[in-house]
Amino acid sequence: MKDEPAFNLVDTQDASLRAERLFNEVRLLVAAAVPIADIRHIGATAVPGCLTKGDLDIVVRVLADKFEQADQALSLLFPRNFGSIRTSTFSAFEDSAKAPHLGVQLVAIDGPHDFFHQFAEALKMSPELLQAYNELKMEFAGRDKTTYRRAKDAFIEKALAGYCRRK
């Protein structure tokens, strides 16, 4: 997307504090609407020392047979992210009116997209992986988001392959 703004990083400490405050608010809303969910703060603002663009990412994990019910409940709370895929085991929502920008990913537990929390855990457990991820982010700072996302997706895929082998 040519009209998309560049990928930029913000003050990590301030962004993490703002994201944690919003996470605590959103977690209560989601838990009330989807009491069966495992709700986790994921993404860069969930990982101490991780460089960030300053948004908040949350994963909402539910059993596969509760996915459609959870999807409907979340659709009443947040706008759908129409720039993302939607399947029978994955659905994305976002709220750009929130500060910071909010992204919510709904996944079926053990489904093909149930990895977001694993990547955050891998970054927390491995200073080397976190350093490599931060270096990737610095390399793409100021550049277009599409190119950054491709590089980030490849990095995550490789990191998760190693993480899952170690588990």
DASULLIN-V832501 format. One record per pair of residues at least 4 apart in sequence whose C-alpha atoms are under 7 Angstrom apart, sorted by sequence separation. I is the first residue (numbers start at 1). J is the second residue. D is the distance in whole Angstrom. If there is no record, write none. Layout:
i->I j->J d->D
i->I j->J d->D
//
This chain:
i->11 j->15 d->6
i->12 j->16 d->6
i->13 j->17 d->6
i->14 j->18 d->6
i->15 j->19 d->6
i->16 j->20 d->6
i->17 j->21 d->6
i->18 j->22 d->6
i->19 j->23 d->6
i->20 j->24 d->6
i->21 j->25 d->7
i->22 j->26 d->6
i->23 j->27 d->6
i->24 j->28 d->7
i->25 j->29 d->7
i->26 j->30 d->6
i->27 j->31 d->6
i->28 j->32 d->6
i->29 j->33 d->6
i->30 j->34 d->6
i->31 j->35 d->5
i->42 j->46 d->5
i->62 j->66 d->6
i->63 j->67 d->6
i->66 j->70 d->6
i->67 j->71 d->6
i->68 j->72 d->6
i->69 j->73 d->6
i->70 j->74 d->6
i->71 j->75 d->6
i->72 j->76 d->7
i->73 j->77 d->7
i->74 j->78 d->6
i->75 j->79 d->6
i->86 j->90 d->6
i->87 j->91 d->6
i->97 j->101 d->7
i->98 j->102 d->6
i->107 j->111 d->7
i->110 j->114 d->6
i->115 j->119 d->7
i->116 j->120 d->7
i->117 j->121 d->6
i->118 j->122 d->6
i->119 j->123 d->6
i->120 j->124 d->6
i->121 j->125 d->6
i->122 j->126 d->6
i->123 j->127 d->7
i->126 j->130 d->6
i->127 j->131 d->6
i->128 j->132 d->6
i->129 j->133 d->6
i->130 j->134 d->6
i->131 j->135 d->6
i->132 j->136 d->6
i->133 j->137 d->6
i->134 j->138 d->6
i->135 j->139 d->6
i->136 j->140 d->7
i->137 j->141 d->6
i->144 j->148 d->7
i->145 j->149 d->6
i->146 j->150 d->6
i->147 j->151 d->6
i->148 j->152 d->6
i->149 j->153 d->6
i->150 j->154 d->6
i->151 j->155 d->6
i->152 j->156 d->6
i->153 j->157 d->6
i->154 j->158 d->6
i->155 j->159 d->6
i->156 j->160 d->6
i->157 j->161 d->6
i->158 j->162 d->7
i->159 j->163 d->6
i->160 j->164 d->6
i->161 j->165 d->6
i->162 j->166 d->6
i->163 j->167 d->6
i->41 j->46 d->6
i->45 j->50 d->7
i->62 j->67 d->6
i->75 j->80 d->7
i->86 j->91 d->5
i->96 j->101 d->5
i->109 j->114 d->6
i->31 j->37 d->7
i->44 j->50 d->5
i->85 j->91 d->7
i->86 j->92 d->7
i->95 j->101 d->6
i->96 j->102 d->6
i->107 j->113 d->6
i->108 j->114 d->7
i->123 j->129 d->6
i->44 j->51 d->6
i->45 j->52 d->6
i->95 j->102 d->5
i->107 j->114 d->6
i->123 j->130 d->5
i->44 j->52 d->5
i->84 j->92 d->6
i->94 j->102 d->5
i->95 j->103 d->7
i->140 j->148 d->6
i->94 j->103 d->4
i->93 j->103 d->6
i->94 j->104 d->6
i->45 j->56 d->7
i->81 j->92 d->5
i->93 j->104 d->5
i->27 j->39 d->7
i->80 j->92 d->6
i->81 j->93 d->5
i->92 j->104 d->6
i->93 j->105 d->6
i->80 j->93 d->4
i->81 j->94 d->5
i->92 j->105 d->5
i->43 j->57 d->6
i->79 j->93 d->6
i->80 j->94 d->6
i->91 j->105 d->6
i->92 j->106 d->6
i->42 j->57 d->5
i->78 j->93 d->6
i->79 j->94 d->6
i->91 j->106 d->5
i->41 j->57 d->6
i->42 j->58 d->5
i->78 j->94 d->6
i->79 j->95 d->6
i->90 j->106 d->6
i->91 j->107 d->7
i->41 j->58 d->5
i->42 j->59 d->7
i->78 j->95 d->6
i->90 j->107 d->5
i->23 j->41 d->7
i->40 j->58 d->6
i->41 j->59 d->7
i->89 j->107 d->5
i->90 j->108 d->7
i->40 j->59 d->5
i->89 j->108 d->5
i->39 j->59 d->6
i->40 j->60 d->7
i->39 j->60 d->5
i->38 j->60 d->6
i->39 j->61 d->6
i->67 j->89 d->7
i->89 j->111 d->6
i->37 j->60 d->6
i->38 j->61 d->5
i->90 j->113 d->7
i->37 j->61 d->6
i->38 j->62 d->7
i->37 j->62 d->5
i->64 j->89 d->7
i->19 j->45 d->6
i->36 j->62 d->7
i->16 j->45 d->5
i->15 j->45 d->7
i->16 j->46 d->7
i->19 j->55 d->7
i->34 j->70 d->6
i->19 j->56 d->5
i->119 j->156 d->7
i->12 j->51 d->6
i->15 j->54 d->5
i->34 j->73 d->7
i->12 j->52 d->6
i->33 j->73 d->6
i->67 j->108 d->6
i->119 j->160 d->6
i->122 j->163 d->6
i->9 j->51 d->7
i->10 j->52 d->6
i->9 j->52 d->5
i->10 j->53 d->5
i->9 j->53 d->4
i->10 j->54 d->6
i->56 j->100 d->6
i->64 j->108 d->5
i->8 j->53 d->6
i->55 j->100 d->5
i->56 j->101 d->6
i->57 j->102 d->6
i->58 j->103 d->6
i->59 j->104 d->6
i->60 j->105 d->6
i->61 j->106 d->6
i->62 j->107 d->6
i->63 j->108 d->5
i->64 j->109 d->6
i->54 j->100 d->7
i->55 j->101 d->5
i->56 j->102 d->5
i->57 j->103 d->5
i->58 j->104 d->5
i->59 j->105 d->5
i->60 j->106 d->5
i->61 j->107 d->5
i->62 j->108 d->5
i->63 j->109 d->5
i->55 j->102 d->6
i->56 j->103 d->6
i->57 j->104 d->6
i->58 j->105 d->6
i->59 j->106 d->6
i->60 j->107 d->6
i->61 j->108 d->6
i->62 j->109 d->6
i->61 j->109 d->6
i->59 j->116 d->7
i->47 j->120 d->7
i->42 j->116 d->7
i->42 j->117 d->6
i->47 j->123 d->7
i->43 j->120 d->6
i->47 j->124 d->6
i->42 j->120 d->6
i->50 j->130 d->7
i->19 j->100 d->6
i->18 j->100 d->7
i->51 j->134 d->6
i->50 j->134 d->6
i->9 j->141 d->6
i->7 j->140 d->7
i->8 j->141 d->5
i->7 j->141 d->6
i->8 j->142 d->5
i->7 j->142 d->5
i->6 j->142 d->5
i->7 j->143 d->6
i->6 j->143 d->5
i->7 j->144 d->6
i->6 j->144 d->5
i->7 j->145 d->5
i->5 j->144 d->7
i->6 j->145 d->6
i->1 j->146 d->7
//
